[in-house]
Every structure is written in C-alpha cells, then in structure tokens.
Amino acid sequence: MTRTSIRGPRGEDEAEFIALATESVGLLRPWIEPPMDREGFARYLNALDGERKVGFLICLRETGRIAGLVNLNEITRGALQSAYLGYWIGAPYAGQGYMSDGLSQVIDAAFGELGLHRLEANIQPANSRSIGLVKRLGFVREGFSRRYLRVSGDWRDHERWAILAEDWAERDRKDEVREG
C-alpha cells in the first residue's frame, strides 16, 4: 500500500502550499522556483487548464498533509501524446520515498486515464537526487540540452530523461513477477 495519495490542487490549499514551499526554499531554490505567495499560487492554479497543464499534489495518506507536487506540463496530443514533468518535494519529506511513491501514481495516471505515451523530465546535471529518482523509476537519459531553462535568472543546462508507456508497463510486469 502506498503512503501517499495524489489529487488536484484547490484554492483552499493556498496557505499550506505556500508554507511548505517557503519552508523548503533551501532545498528547492537551486533547481526550481515554486510559487511562494498568494499571487504566485493563484497564477499556478489558473495555469492548470486540464488540457495543456495538469497538476497533482502529493499528500500523506495518513494525515492528508501536502508533501509535494507533480505537474504534467505542455501536454501535446495528436501524434506525440507527450508531456514534460515538473516536480518537487517539501523539505520535511525529502529522502523518505514520498516523491517516488507520488510520482509513480502520477505516471500511472498519465499513461492510464490521460492516455499519454511519453513523459520527459529535464534535470540540471548537479541535481543528483532528482536524477536518482527518475533512474529508479525507469527513465532513460536521452540527451543533454545546453542552457535549456531559465532558473533564478540564469540559463541552465539540463539532462533529458524520458519514459514511455510501454517502458512503464514492462516495469509493472516485472514488479508483479517479483511480488508473485
């Protein structure tokens, strides 16, 4: 049984979300800039249109507290059926398996009910924890993008990691065999 559940963010999550992001700035700031005020959280919610961008909060199953989030960004339909992943875990929950658990559920939803075929995670090369996470989940390194994303005012290099629906299904089959 998983220790987390996923759900869409809501307006009433504002205070808890902002508090977690603010408390986690030391962990997150080198890699991302999460919304840390009311205006930023409102912009985040407004961007979640359900078609091009879908957000999931990772919540602790036992308490319902928000531990982190995962976004499916730039969802493209048609022949591509793809999205870019964005994610972060709050500092109090880092290194405890909550992100792995929650991200696995989001991947299930992306390849299941959302019908996507490919997920890509672009990660700064020095972010070894994030690279370790996607490796454990079966992502494959596909390349390197110079000065790919602007983070904290600077263009940063990123590694491209991806997983396909069939890779994920094969991983699930192997897990079932090990458990059975």
N, C-alpha and C positions, 0 to 999 in steps of 0.2 A: 504494500500500500504506500502511496506517495505521501510525503509530509507537507506537500503544498497543493494548492488549487490555483486555477487561473480564472480571471474574469475581466471584463472590460472596465476601464476607469470611469468614474462618475464624478459629478460636481462635488458631492459630499466627501470625496476623498482628498479634497484640496489641502486641508490642514495637515493630515497625516503624511501625505505625499511630500509636501514642502518640507516638513520637519525631517523626514527621512533623507531627502536629498541634501538638505543643509547639514545634517549630522554626518553625511557621507562625503562631503566635498573633498576631503583629503585623499580618499580612495579613488574618487571619480575624476577629479579635475584634470589629471594629466591626459585622460582619454576622451572624456565627453563633458558636455555642459548641460546637465539636466535642468528643467525648469525649477527655479528656487524662489519664486514669488508668485503672488496671485495672478499677475498679468501673464507670466510665463506659463503657468498651469492652464489658464483659460485659453491661451494660444494653442497649447498642446491638445487640449480637449477638442477645440474647434478644427484642428487639423485631422482628427480621426474621422474620416468620412466613410469608413466601412468598405470603400472600394479601392482607393489607392493607398490608404494607410489604415491599419488596424492595430490597436493597442491592447495589451494584456497585462494586468497586474498579477504578480506572483504573490500569493497570500499564504500565510502559515495556516495549514488546515486546522490545527488545534485552537488557535486564537482568532483567526481572520485578519491578523495584522498584515500590512503590506510589507513585503520583504524586498521587492524589486519590480522591474518591468521588462517586457519584451515588446518591441514594435516590429511589425511587418511593414516596411516602407517601400514606396514606389512599386506597388503591386502592378504587374503588367499581365494582361490577359492575352488572348489570341494565341499565336504560335509559341510564345515564350512561357507563359504561366509561371512567373517568377516573382520573387520579392527579395529585398535586402533586409537583413536583420539588424536591429539595434537593440541593445540590452544593457542593463546594469543591475547590480545587487547592492542593497544598502550595507553600509559598513558593519552594523551589528550582526549581519547574517552571512558575511563573506567567508569563504573557506569551509562551509558546513554542508555543501551539497544542495542547497536550496535552488541555486541557479540552474544546476544540471537537471534537477527534478522539474522545475518550472519550464525551462526551455524545451525539455523533452515533450511536455504536454503541448506547448505551442507548435512544435514541429509536427506532432500528431494532428493538430487542428489544421495546420497549413496544408499538409499533404492529404488530409482526410476531407473534412467538410468544406474547406476553401478550394480544394482541387488544384493546388499548385504543384508544379513539377520540380522546381529548383529554388533553393534558398542560398543566398550568398551573405557571408559575414566578412566585412573589411576591417582588419585589425592592425593597429600600429605594431610594428615588429617588436618593440620593447615590452608589449603587454603580454607577458608570458602566461599569466593566469588565464586570460581570455583565449589565447592560442591553445593552452592545455585543455580548456573546456571544450572547444569545438573539435579538437582531435579525439577526445574521449567519446564524443557523440557521433563520430564517424565522418566528419567533414574532411575534405581533401584540399590541400593547398594547390591552387591553380595558377597563382602568379603574384606579381609584385607591381603595385601602382605607385609611381613617384608622385609626391606632392598631391595626393588624391583628394583629401578632405581638409577643409579649414577648421581647425580646432583651437580655441583660445587665441584666435587672431593669427595663427601660423598654419601654413600649408604643411600637412604631414604625410609622410609615406605610409602606405598600408599594404599588408599582405591580403590577397583574396583567397578566401576559403569557401567551399561550396559543398552542398549535399543535394542529391537528387532523391526523388520519391522512391525510386527502386533501391537506392542505397539504404534508405531508412527502413524499407520493408524487409530487406535482407538482414539488416541488423536485428530487427524484431524477431525474425525467424530464428536466427542464431541464439538470441536470448531465450526464446521458448524452448529450444532444444536443450540448452544448458540447464534450464529450470526443470524440465520434464524428465 
